[in-house]
Amino acid sequence: MKVETVGAIYHPGYRHALGYNPEETFGWDASHRSRYKLVLVLEGTGLIAYGSHTYPLISPAIYCFNELETVHLSAIGHLAAYSLYFHPGILNAKFELNGDRLFSAEQPFPSDWSLSDQQDQWCLEPFTNRHGAYLGCIPVDPATARHCLSIMEAINVQLATQPDYHWPCRSRTYLLELLYLASRMYRQVDSFPKPVNAVDAQIAESAEVTDRVDAIIRFLHTRYTEKIRIDDLARNFHTNKTTLNQQFKRRTGSTVIAYLNQVRMQMAGSMLRNTLLPKDEIMQRIGIRDPAHFLRNFRKFAGYTPTEYRNQFCWMLKN
């Protein structure tokens, strides 16, 4: 997908360092190494690997990547993602690609930067700051995700139609609005996704154990619609259920069943937001047969009952 927009009627030949992709697949090429990437994931399950870690794909969420980072997806299902590619210089002419630079007391802002330059840099911190659990993923609620998408679609209108002389500036204002929103959300999030391979530094897992747990994670992401029992998993993956749960929790921070519930509730949320399927059918589609179990787990996941969640976030009820 193109990483810039070229002026046509207005500003012909002008190369605007901003591009929009409504069908993001994370299949980036060399041209993307010159851009920051903001990816809005509305739907999807699976695994996303970048750096030295692999994480469960979170939706809805905003992902902020700098030019140095590459990612790989696996065990993906029902992906709906939208992205913006931009050079930081589009926001401020003093900004360069600096994905590996963190401004701090030890590494201060350049001396020629004004206070407004420093404030502009504030909105790019989600793309450059990498600390502890934060490696670019900002979970958001469905309402915020829809708002983000509306801003991205407004940017696309400006890039695609170039309606008047001001289309470059107007698209930048929308981009700034989105970046400031992402930066505020980044600072408000209480916890970030944990890597599935977050092994305790003092525990050296064998390659066999690592491969087994990764295979189980892929199994859960692709077979969550089926009845899954720990005993069956242990037998299929040639171990016992106690060892299986211990190894799985060391690598993911979660038990197998808790992880499976997270995947199922994420998919249930997607169906409740985007369809009018009966709740009983949604429950069956995610592999749950007990309505009380579904209600209890969904309320724990979303803070709403399924009915409340649909009434609050289903766009089809608002049309």
Phi and psi in degrees as GROMACS dihedral restraints (atoms count N, CA, C in turn):
[ dihedral_restraints ]
;  ai    aj    ak    al  type     phi  dphi    fc
    3     4     5     6     1   -66.0    20    10
    4     5     6     7     1   146.2    20    10
    6     7     8     9     1  -107.1    20    10
    7     8     9    10     1     8.7    20    10
    9    10    11    12     1  -151.6    20    10
   10    11    12    13     1   167.5    20    10
   12    13    14    15     1  -123.1    20    10
   13    14    15    16     1   129.7    20    10
   15    16    17    18     1   -99.4    20    10
   16    17    18    19     1   130.5    20    10
   18    19    20    21     1   -62.9    20    10
   19    20    21    22     1   144.8    20    10
   21    22    23    24     1  -116.0    20    10
   22    23    24    25     1   -89.9    20    10
   24    25    26    27     1   -70.1    20    10
   25    26    27    28     1   -49.6    20    10
   27    28    29    30     1   -98.8    20    10
   28    29    30    31     1   132.2    20    10
   30    31    32    33     1    57.0    20    10
   31    32    33    34     1    52.2    20    10
   33    34    35    36     1   -58.4    20    10
   34    35    36    37     1   132.4    20    10
   36    37    38    39     1    85.4    20    10
   37    38    39    40     1   -12.4    20    10
   39    40    41    42     1   -65.3    20    10
   40    41    42    43     1   131.9    20    10
   42    43    44    45     1  -102.5    20    10
   43    44    45    46     1   105.6    20    10
   45    46    47    48     1   -93.2    20    10
   46    47    48    49     1   116.1    20    10
   48    49    50    51     1   -77.9    20    10
   49    50    51    52     1    57.1    20    10
   51    52    53    54     1  -149.3    20    10
   52    53    54    55     1   127.6    20    10
   54    55    56    57     1  -134.4    20    10
   55    56    57    58     1   154.0    20    10
   57    58    59    60     1  -123.6    20    10
   58    59    60    61     1   138.6    20    10
   60    61    62    63     1  -132.5    20    10
   61    62    63    64     1   111.8    20    10
   63    64    65    66     1   -83.5    20    10
   64    65    66    67     1    -0.8    20    10
   66    67    68    69     1  -134.0    20    10
   67    68    69    70     1    61.8    20    10
   69    70    71    72     1   -68.0    20    10
   70    71    72    73     1   132.4    20    10
   72    73    74    75     1  -123.4    20    10
   73    74    75    76     1    -0.7    20    10
   75    76    77    78     1    68.9    20    10
   76    77    78    79     1    17.4    20    10
   78    79    80    81     1   -90.1    20    10
   79    80    81    82     1    69.1    20    10
   81    82    83    84     1   -84.2    20    10
   82    83    84    85     1   148.6    20    10
   84    85    86    87     1  -113.5    20    10
   85    86    87    88     1  -168.3    20    10
   87    88    89    90     1   -61.1    20    10
   88    89    90    91     1   -31.6    20    10
   90    91    92    93     1   -64.1    20    10
   91    92    93    94     1   -26.9    20    10
   93    94    95    96     1   -75.4    20    10
   94    95    96    97     1    -9.5    20    10
   96    97    98    99     1   -73.0    20    10
   97    98    99   100     1    -5.2    20    10
   99   100   101   102     1  -106.9    20    10
  100   101   102   103     1    16.7    20    10
  102   103   104   105     1  -138.9    20    10
  103   104   105   106     1   147.5    20    10
  105   106   107   108     1   -78.2    20    10
  106   107   108   109     1   152.5    20    10
  108   109   110   111     1  -126.5    20    10
  109   110   111   112     1   124.8    20    10
  111   112   113   114     1  -110.1    20    10
  112   113   114   115     1   117.5    20    10
  114   115   116   117     1  -116.9    20    10
  115   116   117   118     1   124.8    20    10
  117   118   119   120     1  -100.9    20    10
  118   119   120   121     1   112.8    20    10
  120   121   122   123     1   -98.4    20    10
  121   122   123   124     1   111.2    20    10
  123   124   125   126     1   -88.1    20    10
  124   125   126   127     1   -36.6    20    10
  126   127   128   129     1  -139.6    20    10
  127   128   129   130     1   156.8    20    10
  129   130   131   132     1   137.6    20    10
  130   131   132   133     1   151.8    20    10
  132   133   134   135     1  -131.3    20    10
  133   134   135   136     1   160.4    20    10
  135   136   137   138     1   142.4    20    10
  136   137   138   139     1  -158.4    20    10
  138   139   140   141     1  -125.5    20    10
  139   140   141   142     1   142.1    20    10
  141   142   143   144     1  -126.7    20    10
  142   143   144   145     1   123.7    20    10
  144   145   146   147     1  -111.6    20    10
  145   146   147   148     1   128.3    20    10
  147   148   149   150     1  -155.1    20    10
  148   149   150   151     1   152.9    20    10
  150   151   152   153     1    64.0    20    10
  151   152   153   154     1  -137.1    20    10
  153   154   155   156     1  -103.7    20    10
  154   155   156   157     1    12.4    20    10
  156   157   158   159     1  -125.8    20    10
  157   158   159   160     1   157.7    20    10
  159   160   161   162     1  -121.1    20    10
  160   161   162   163     1   134.3    20    10
  162   163   164   165     1  -125.3    20    10
  163   164   165   166     1   155.2    20    10
  165   166   167   168     1   -68.6    20    10
  166   167   168   169     1   137.3    20    10
  168   169   170   171     1   -67.7    20    10
  169   170   171   172     1   128.4    20    10
  171   172   173   174     1  -103.5    20    10
  172   173   174   175     1   136.9    20    10
  174   175   176   177     1  -145.8    20    10
  175   176   177   178     1   141.4    20    10
  177   178   179   180     1   -76.4    20    10
  178   179   180   181     1   149.6    20    10
  180   181   182   183     1  -162.7    20    10
  181   182   183   184     1   156.2    20    10
  183   184   185   186     1  -104.5    20    10
  184   185   186   187     1   129.2    20    10
  186   187   188   189     1  -110.1    20    10
  187   188   189   190     1   129.3    20    10
  189   190   191   192     1  -117.8    20    10
  190   191   192   193     1   113.5    20    10
  192   193   194   195     1  -118.7    20    10
  193   194   195   196     1   140.4    20    10
  195   196   197   198     1   -91.9    20    10
  196   197   198   199     1  -178.2    20    10
  198   199   200   201     1   -70.5    20    10
  199   200   201   202     1   -15.6    20    10
  201   202   203   204     1   -87.8    20    10
  202   203   204   205     1   -13.4    20    10
  204   205   206   207     1   -97.6    20    10
  205   206   207   208     1   137.4    20    10
  207   208   209   210     1  -122.9    20    10
  208   209   210   211     1   152.1    20    10
  210   211   212   213     1  -132.3    20    10
  211   212   213   214     1   160.6    20    10
  213   214   215   216     1  -138.7    20    10
  214   215   216   217     1   131.6    20    10
  216   217   218   219     1  -102.8    20    10
  217   218   219   220     1   147.5    20    10
  219   220   221   222     1  -147.4    20    10
  220   221   222   223     1   159.6    20    10
  222   223   224   225     1    50.7    20    10
  223   224   225   226     1    40.9    20    10
  225   226   227   228     1   -84.6    20    10
  226   227   228   229     1   138.8    20    10
  228   229   230   231     1  -137.5    20    10
  229   230   231   232     1   136.1    20    10
  231   232   233   234     1    57.4    20    10
  232   233   234   235     1    44.1    20    10
  234   235   236   237     1   -76.2    20    10
  235   236   237   238     1   129.0    20    10
  237   238   239   240     1  -132.5    20    10
  238   239   240   241     1   104.6    20    10
  240   241   242   243     1  -137.8    20    10
  241   242   243   244     1   145.3    20    10
  243   244   245   246     1  -128.6    20    10
  244   245   246   247     1   146.2    20    10
  246   247   248   249     1  -142.5    20    10
  247   248   249   250     1   155.9    20    10
  249   250   251   252     1  -122.3    20    10
  250   251   252   253     1   133.7    20    10
  252   253   254   255     1  -110.8    20    10
  253   254   255   256     1   128.8    20    10
  255   256   257   258     1  -151.0    20    10
  256   257   258   259     1   151.3    20    10
  258   259   260   261     1   -91.4    20    10
  259   260   261   262     1   136.1    20    10
  261   262   263   264     1   -60.4    20    10
  262   263   264   265     1   -22.6    20    10
  264   265   266   267     1   -64.6    20    10
  265   266   267   268     1   -15.3    20    10
  267   268   269   270     1   -69.0    20    10
  268   269   270   271     1   -23.0    20    10
  270   271   272   273     1   -88.3    20    10
  271   272   273   274     1   -37.1    20    10
  273   274   275   276     1  -155.1    20    10
  274   275   276   277     1   124.9    20    10
  276   277   278   279     1   -60.5    20    10
  277   278   279   280     1   -18.9    20    10
  279   280   281   282     1   -81.2    20    10
  280   281   282   283     1   -11.1    20    10
  282   283   284   285     1   -86.3    20    10
  283   284   285   286     1   134.2    20    10
  285   286   287   288     1  -118.4    20    10
  286   287   288   289     1   170.4    20    10
  288   289   290   291     1   -66.4    20    10
  289   290   291   292     1   122.6    20    10
  291   292   293   294     1  -150.9    20    10
  292   293   294   295     1    50.0    20    10
  294   295   296   297     1   -59.2    20    10
  295   296   297   298     1   -21.6    20    10
  297   298   299   300     1  -100.6    20    10
  298   299   300   301     1    11.9    20    10
  300   301   302   303     1  -109.7    20    10
  301   302   303   304     1   126.8    20    10
  303   304   305   306     1  -114.3    20    10
  304   305   306   307     1   124.7    20    10
  306   307   308   309     1   -80.5    20    10
  307   308   309   310     1   134.0    20    10
  309   310   311   312     1  -160.1    20    10
  310   311   312   313     1  -176.7    20    10
  312   313   314   315     1   -61.7    20    10
  313   314   315   316     1   -35.1    20    10
  315   316   317   318     1   -79.2    20    10
  316   317   318   319     1   -24.7    20    10
  318   319   320   321     1  -132.5    20    10
  319   320   321   322     1    76.5    20    10
  321   322   323   324     1   -73.4    20    10
  322   323   324   325     1   171.0    20    10
  324   325   326   327     1   -62.0    20    10
  325   326   327   328     1   150.6    20    10
  327   328   329   330     1   -56.0    20    10
  328   329   330   331     1   148.0    20    10
  330   331   332   333     1   -65.5    20    10
  331   332   333   334     1   -23.6    20    10
  333   334   335   336     1   -89.1    20    10
  334   335   336   337     1     3.7    20    10
  336   337   338   339     1   -82.3    20    10
  337   338   339   340     1   134.1    20    10
  339   340   341   342     1   -84.2    20    10
  340   341   342   343     1   175.5    20    10
  342   343   344   345     1   -61.6    20    10
  343   344   345   346     1   -38.5    20    10
  345   346   347   348     1   -67.0    20    10
  346   347   348   349     1   -33.8    20    10
  348   349   350   351     1   -62.5    20    10
  349   350   351   352     1   -42.8    20    10
  351   352   353   354     1   -65.8    20    10
  352   353   354   355     1   -36.0    20    10
  354   355   356   357     1   -68.0    20    10
  355   356   357   358     1   -36.3    20    10
  357   358   359   360     1   -64.3    20    10
  358   359   360   361     1   -39.1    20    10
  360   361   362   363     1   -64.2    20    10
  361   362   363   364     1   -27.1    20    10
  363   364   365   366     1   -53.6    20    10
  364   365   366   367     1   -38.5    20    10
  366   367   368   369     1   -79.4    20    10
  367   368   369   370     1    -5.6    20    10
  369   370   371   372     1  -101.6    20    10
  370   371   372   373     1    -2.1    20    10
  372   373   374   375     1   -59.5    20    10
  373   374   375   376     1   -34.9    20    10
  375   376   377   378     1   -60.9    20    10
  376   377   378   379     1   -19.0    20    10
  378   379   380   381     1   -89.9    20    10
  379   380   381   382     1   -20.6    20    10
  381   382   383   384     1  -115.0    20    10
  382   383   384   385     1   -31.4    20    10
  384   385   386   387     1   -73.5    20    10
  385   386   387   388     1   127.1    20    10
  387   388   389   390     1  -134.3    20    10
  388   389   390   391     1   112.4    20    10
  390   391   392   393     1  -146.3    20    10
  391   392   393   394     1   139.2    20    10
  393   394   395   396     1    45.4    20    10
  394   395   396   397     1  -117.3    20    10
  396   397   398   399     1   -81.2    20    10
  397   398   399   400     1   -17.2    20    10
  399   400   401   402     1   -87.6    20    10
  400   401   402   403     1   117.1    20    10
  402   403   404   405     1  -131.9    20    10
  403   404   405   406     1    32.0    20    10
  405   406   407   408     1   116.0    20    10
  406   407   408   409     1   -12.3    20    10
  408   409   410   411     1   -97.1    20    10
  409   410   411   412     1   126.4    20    10
  411   412   413   414     1  -119.6    20    10
  412   413   414   415     1   100.2    20    10
  414   415   416   417     1   -62.7    20    10
  415   416   417   418     1   140.3    20    10
  417   418   419   420     1  -134.0    20    10
  418   419   420   421     1   162.1    20    10
  420   421   422   423     1   -82.4    20    10
  421   422   423   424     1   163.5    20    10
  423   424   425   426     1   -58.8    20    10
  424   425   426   427     1   -36.8    20    10
  426   427   428   429     1   -65.1    20    10
  427   428   429   430     1   -43.2    20    10
  429   430   431   432     1   -64.6    20    10
  430   431   432   433     1   -39.6    20    10
  432   433   434   435     1   -61.3    20    10
  433   434   435   436     1   -42.8    20    10
  435   436   437   438     1   -64.4    20    10
  436   437   438   439     1   -38.2    20    10
  438   439   440   441     1   -64.5    20    10
  439   440   441   442     1   -42.7    20    10
  441   442   443   444     1   -59.5    20    10
  442   443   444   445     1   -43.2    20    10
  444   445   446   447     1   -63.2    20    10
  445   446   447   448     1   -38.6    20    10
  447   448   449   450     1   -63.7    20    10
  448   449   450   451     1   -36.3    20    10
  450   451   452   453     1   -67.8    20    10
  451   452   453   454     1   -43.0    20    10
  453   454   455   456     1   -62.6    20    10
  454   455   456   457     1   -38.6    20    10
  456   457   458   459     1   -68.0    20    10
  457   458   459   460     1   -34.4    20    10
  459   460   461   462     1   -65.5    20    10
  460   461   462   463     1   -38.9    20    10
  462   463   464   465     1   -61.9    20    10
  463   464   465   466     1   -43.8    20    10
  465   466   467   468     1   -60.9    20    10
  466   467   468   469     1   -39.0    20    10
  468   469   470   471     1   -59.4    20    10
  469   470   471   472     1   -43.7    20    10
  471   472   473   474     1   -66.0    20    10
  472   473   474   475     1   -42.4    20    10
  474   475   476   477     1   -70.2    20    10
  475   476   477   478     1   -39.3    20    10
  477   478   479   480     1   -79.8    20    10
  478   479   480   481     1   -37.1    20    10
  480   481   482   483     1  -101.0    20    10
  481   482   483   484     1   -24.6    20    10
  483   484   485   486     1    44.2    20    10
  484   485   486   487     1    62.6    20    10
  486   487   488   489     1   -68.1    20    10
  487   488   489   490     1   -24.9    20    10
  489   490   491   492     1  -158.1    20    10
  490   491   492   493     1  -174.0    20    10
  492   493   494   495     1   -60.5    20    10
  493   494   495   496     1   -26.3    20    10
  495   496   497   498     1   -93.7    20    10
  496   497   498   499     1    10.1    20    10
  498   499   500   501     1   -59.1    20    10
  499   500   501   502     1   -36.7    20    10
  501   502   503   504     1   -64.2    20    10
  502   503   504   505     1   -44.7    20    10
  504   505   506   507     1   -67.0    20    10
  505   506   507   508     1   -39.0    20    10
  507   508   509   510     1   -65.7    20    10
  508   509   510   511     1   -41.3    20    10
  510   511   512   513     1   -64.9    20    10
  511   512   513   514     1   -34.5    20    10
  513   514   515   516     1   -65.9    20    10
  514   515   516   517     1   -38.2    20    10
  516   517   518   519     1   -64.5    20    10
  517   518   519   520     1   -39.4    20    10
  519   520   521   522     1   -64.6    20    10
  520   521   522   523     1   -40.8    20    10
  522   523   524   525     1   -62.0    20    10
  523   524   525   526     1   -44.2    20    10
  525   526   527   528     1   -60.7    20    10
  526   527   528   529     1   -41.2    20    10
  528   529   530   531     1   -58.5    20    10
  529   530   531   532     1   -44.1    20    10
  531   532   533   534     1   -68.3    20    10
  532   533   534   535     1   -40.9    20    10
  534   535   536   537     1   -67.2    20    10
  535   536   537   538     1   -39.4    20    10
  537   538   539   540     1   -66.5    20    10
  538   539   540   541     1   -37.4    20    10
  540   541   542   543     1   -63.3    20    10
  541   542   543   544     1   -46.8    20    10
  543   544   545   546     1   -61.2    20    10
  544   545   546   547     1   -39.7    20    10
  546   547   548   549     1   -66.4    20    10
  547   548   549   550     1   -38.7    20    10
  549   550   551   552     1   -66.0    20    10
  550   551   552   553     1   -42.4    20    10
  552   553   554   555     1   -64.0    20    10
  553   554   555   556     1   -39.1    20    10
  555   556   557   558     1   -57.1    20    10
  556   557   558   559     1   -39.1    20    10
  558   559   560   561     1   -81.7    20    10
  559   560   561   562     1   -16.0    20    10
  561   562   563   564     1   -96.2    20    10
  562   563   564   565     1   -18.2    20    10
  564   565   566   567     1   -67.0    20    10
  565   566   567   568     1   132.1    20    10
  567   568   569   570     1   -79.6    20    10
  568   569   570   571     1   -34.0    20    10
  570   571   572   573     1  -147.9    20    10
  571   572   573   574     1   150.6    20    10
  573   574   575   576     1  -114.4    20    10
  574   575   576   577     1   160.3    20    10
  576   577   578   579     1   -56.4    20    10
  577   578   579   580     1   141.4    20    10
  579   580   581   582     1   -94.4    20    10
  580   581   582   583     1   140.5    20    10
  582   583   584   585     1   -65.7    20    10
  583   584   585   586     1   146.0    20    10
  585   586   587   588     1   -74.8    20    10
  586   587   588   589     1   -12.9    20    10
  588   589   590   591     1  -115.6    20    10
  589   590   591   592     1    36.5    20    10
  591   592   593   594     1   -81.7    20    10
  592   593   594   595     1    74.0    20    10
  594   595   596   597     1   -77.3    20    10
  595   596   597   598     1   136.9    20    10
  597   598   599   600     1   -53.2    20    10
  598   599   600   601     1   134.3    20    10
  600   601   602   603     1   -58.8    20    10
  601   602   603   604     1   -23.4    20    10
  603   604   605   606     1   -93.4    20    10
  604   605   606   607     1     1.4    20    10
  606   607   608   609     1  -112.7    20    10
  607   608   609   610     1   116.6    20    10
  609   610   611   612     1  -103.2    20    10
  610   611   612   613     1   101.2    20    10
  612   613   614   615     1   -77.0    20    10
  613   614   615   616     1   145.7    20    10
  615   616   617   618     1   -72.7    20    10
  616   617   618   619     1   160.2    20    10
  618   619   620   621     1   -59.5    20    10
  619   620   621   622     1   -34.2    20    10
  621   622   623   624     1   -63.5    20    10
  622   623   624   625     1   -44.3    20    10
  624   625   626   627     1   -66.9    20    10
  625   626   627   628     1   -43.9    20    10
  627   628   629   630     1   -58.2    20    10
  628   629   630   631     1   -47.5    20    10
  630   631   632   633     1   -63.8    20    10
  631   632   633   634     1   -38.2    20    10
  633   634   635   636     1   -64.2    20    10
  634   635   636   637     1   -48.9    20    10
  636   637   638   639     1   -64.8    20    10
  637   638   639   640     1   -41.4    20    10
  639   640   641   642     1   -61.8    20    10
  640   641   642   643     1   -38.4    20    10
  642   643   644   645     1   -66.5    20    10
  643   644   645   646     1   -37.7    20    10
  645   646   647   648     1   -66.1    20    10
  646   647   648   649     1   -41.0    20    10
  648   649   650   651     1   -59.9    20    10
  649   650   651   652     1   -45.2    20    10
  651   652   653   654     1   -63.0    20    10
  652   653   654   655     1   -38.6    20    10
  654   655   656   657     1   -61.2    20    10
  655   656   657   658     1   -45.7    20    10
  657   658   659   660     1   -64.0    20    10
  658   659   660   661     1   -37.2    20    10
  660   661   662   663     1   -73.5    20    10
  661   662   663   664     1   -22.4    20    10
  663   664   665   666     1  -107.0    20    10
  664   665   666   667     1   -14.6    20    10
  666   667   668   669     1  -124.5    20    10
  667   668   669   670     1    19.8    20    10
  669   670   671   672     1   -64.2    20    10
  670   671   672   673     1   -17.2    20    10
  672   673   674   675     1   -74.6    20    10
  673   674   675   676     1   -13.7    20    10
  675   676   677   678     1   -96.0    20    10
  676   677   678   679     1   165.4    20    10
  678   679   680   681     1   -73.2    20    10
  679   680   681   682     1   122.5    20    10
  681   682   683   684     1  -123.1    20    10
  682   683   684   685     1   123.2    20    10
  684   685   686   687     1  -117.4    20    10
  685   686   687   688     1   144.4    20    10
  687   688   689   690     1   -58.4    20    10
  688   689   690   691     1   -42.4    20    10
  690   691   692   693     1   -58.0    20    10
  691   692   693   694     1   -41.8    20    10
  693   694   695   696     1   -67.2    20    10
  694   695   696   697     1   -41.6    20    10
  696   697   698   699     1   -61.2    20    10
  697   698   699   700     1   -46.0    20    10
  699   700   701   702     1   -59.9    20    10
  700   701   702   703     1   -42.3    20    10
  702   703   704   705     1   -67.2    20    10
  703   704   705   706     1   -43.4    20    10
  705   706   707   708     1   -67.4    20    10
  706   707   708   709     1   -29.3    20    10
  708   709   710   711     1  -107.9    20    10
  709   710   711   712     1    18.1    20    10
  711   712   713   714     1    60.4    20    10
  712   713   714   715     1    50.7    20    10
  714   715   716   717     1  -152.3    20    10
  715   716   717   718     1  -172.6    20    10
  717   718   719   720     1  -110.6    20    10
  718   719   720   721     1   163.7    20    10
  720   721   722   723     1   -67.6    20    10
  721   722   723   724     1   -31.8    20    10
  723   724   725   726     1   -66.0    20    10
  724   725   726   727     1   -49.2    20    10
  726   727   728   729     1   -63.2    20    10
  727   728   729   730     1   -40.4    20    10
  729   730   731   732     1   -58.7    20    10
  730   731   732   733     1   -49.5    20    10
  732   733   734   735     1   -64.9    20    10
  733   734   735   736     1   -38.5    20    10
  735   736   737   738     1   -63.5    20    10
  736   737   738   739     1   -47.0    20    10
  738   739   740   741     1   -65.9    20    10
  739   740   741   742     1   -41.0    20    10
  741   742   743   744     1   -64.6    20    10
  742   743   744   745     1   -43.1    20    10
  744   745   746   747     1   -69.2    20    10
  745   746   747   748     1   -34.1    20    10
  747   748   749   750     1   -63.1    20    10
  748   749   750   751     1   -34.2    20    10
  750   751   752   753     1   -90.4    20    10
  751   752   753   754     1   -23.8    20    10
  753   754   755   756     1  -118.5    20    10
  754   755   756   757     1   -15.4    20    10
  756   757   758   759     1    78.0    20    10
  757   758   759   760     1     9.3    20    10
  759   760   761   762     1  -142.7    20    10
  760   761   762   763     1   152.9    20    10
  762   763   764   765     1   -73.4    20    10
  763   764   765   766     1   165.2    20    10
  765   766   767   768     1   -60.0    20    10
  766   767   768   769     1   -46.6    20    10
  768   769   770   771     1   -67.2    20    10
  769   770   771   772     1   -40.0    20    10
  771   772   773   774     1   -63.3    20    10
  772   773   774   775     1   -39.9    20    10
  774   775   776   777     1   -65.6    20    10
  775   776   777   778     1   -43.7    20    10
  777   778   779   780     1   -61.6    20    10
  778   779   780   781     1   -42.4    20    10
  780   781   782   783     1   -60.8    20    10
  781   782   783   784     1   -38.0    20    10
  783   784   785   786     1   -62.7    20    10
  784   785   786   787     1   -44.1    20    10
  786   787   788   789     1   -62.1    20    10
  787   788   789   790     1   -45.8    20    10
  789   790   791   792     1   -65.2    20    10
  790   791   792   793     1   -43.5    20    10
  792   793   794   795     1   -67.6    20    10
  793   794   795   796     1   -33.6    20    10
  795   796   797   798     1   -62.2    20    10
  796   797   798   799     1   -42.8    20    10
  798   799   800   801     1   -70.0    20    10
  799   800   801   802     1   -38.2    20    10
  801   802   803   804     1   -61.5    20    10
  802   803   804   805     1   -42.1    20    10
  804   805   806   807     1   -59.3    20    10
  805   806   807   808     1   -41.7    20    10
  807   808   809   810     1   -61.3    20    10
  808   809   810   811     1   -45.4    20    10
  810   811   812   813     1   -67.5    20    10
  811   812   813   814     1   -36.7    20    10
  813   814   815   816     1   -68.9    20    10
  814   815   816   817     1   -34.8    20    10
  816   817   818   819     1   -74.0    20    10
  817   818   819   820     1   -32.1    20    10
  819   820   821   822     1  -118.3    20    10
  820   821   822   823     1     1.1    20    10
  822   823   824   825     1  -140.4    20    10
  823   824   825   826     1   169.2    20    10
  825   826   827   828     1  -112.5    20    10
  826   827   828   829     1    23.7    20    10
  828   829   830   831     1   -57.8    20    10
  829   830   831   832     1   141.3    20    10
  831   832   833   834     1   -56.1    20    10
  832   833   834   835     1   145.4    20    10
  834   835   836   837     1   -60.6    20    10
  835   836   837   838     1   -34.3    20    10
  837   838   839   840     1   -63.4    20    10
  838   839   840   841     1   -38.2    20    10
  840   841   842   843     1   -69.6    20    10
  841   842   843   844     1   -39.7    20    10
  843   844   845   846     1   -60.7    20    10
  844   845   846   847     1   -43.8    20    10
  846   847   848   849     1   -57.1    20    10
  847   848   849   850     1   -45.3    20    10
  849   850   851   852     1   -64.8    20    10
  850   851   852   853     1   -38.2    20    10
  852   853   854   855     1   -66.2    20    10
  853   854   855   856     1   -24.9    20    10
  855   856   857   858     1  -100.3    20    10
  856   857   858   859     1    10.9    20    10
  858   859   860   861     1    88.2    20    10
  859   860   861   862     1    18.2    20    10
  861   862   863   864     1  -112.7    20    10
  862   863   864   865     1   137.8    20    10
  864   865   866   867     1  -112.1    20    10
  865   866   867   868     1   -16.1    20    10
  867   868   869   870     1  -102.9    20    10
  868   869   870   871     1   112.4    20    10
  870   871   872   873     1   -58.1    20    10
  871   872   873   874     1   -38.0    20    10
  873   874   875   876     1   -65.7    20    10
  874   875   876   877     1   -39.6    20    10
  876   877   878   879     1   -63.3    20    10
  877   878   879   880     1   -42.6    20    10
  879   880   881   882     1   -63.3    20    10
  880   881   882   883     1   -47.7    20    10
  882   883   884   885     1   -60.0    20    10
  883   884   885   886     1   -46.7    20    10
  885   886   887   888     1   -62.6    20    10
  886   887   888   889     1   -46.1    20    10
  888   889   890   891     1   -71.5    20    10
  889   890   891   892     1   -36.6    20    10
  891   892   893   894     1   -69.3    20    10
  892   893   894   895     1   -40.0    20    10
  894   895   896   897     1   -61.8    20    10
  895   896   897   898     1   -39.5    20    10
  897   898   899   900     1   -65.2    20    10
  898   899   900   901     1   -37.2    20    10
  900   901   902   903     1   -72.7    20    10
  901   902   903   904     1   -47.5    20    10
  903   904   905   906     1  -107.6    20    10
  904   905   906   907     1   -15.9    20    10
  906   907   908   909     1    81.4    20    10
  907   908   909   910     1     5.2    20    10
  909   910   911   912     1  -134.5    20    10
  910   911   912   913     1   157.6    20    10
  912   913   914   915     1   -73.1    20    10
  913   914   915   916     1   162.1    20    10
  915   916   917   918     1   -54.6    20    10
  916   917   918   919     1   -41.3    20    10
  918   919   920   921     1   -64.9    20    10
  919   920   921   922     1   -45.9    20    10
  921   922   923   924     1   -61.8    20    10
  922   923   924   925     1   -41.3    20    10
  924   925   926   927     1   -63.3    20    10
  925   926   927   928     1   -45.4    20    10
  927   928   929   930     1   -63.5    20    10
  928   929   930   931     1   -44.6    20    10
  930   931   932   933     1   -61.5    20    10
  931   932   933   934     1   -32.5    20    10
  933   934   935   936     1   -82.0    20    10
  934   935   936   937     1   -37.3    20    10
  936   937   938   939     1  -121.7    20    10
  937   938   939   940     1    -9.1    20    10
  939   940   941   942     1   -74.8    20    10
  940   941   942   943     1   115.5    20    10
  942   943   944   945     1   -67.5    20    10
  943   944   945   946     1   -25.6    20    10
  945   946   947   948     1   -69.3    20    10
  946   947   948   949     1   -23.8    20    10
  948   949   950   951     1   -78.8    20    10
  949   950   951   952     1   -14.2    20    10
  951   952   953   954     1   -96.1    20    10
  952   953   954   955     1    -5.0    20    10
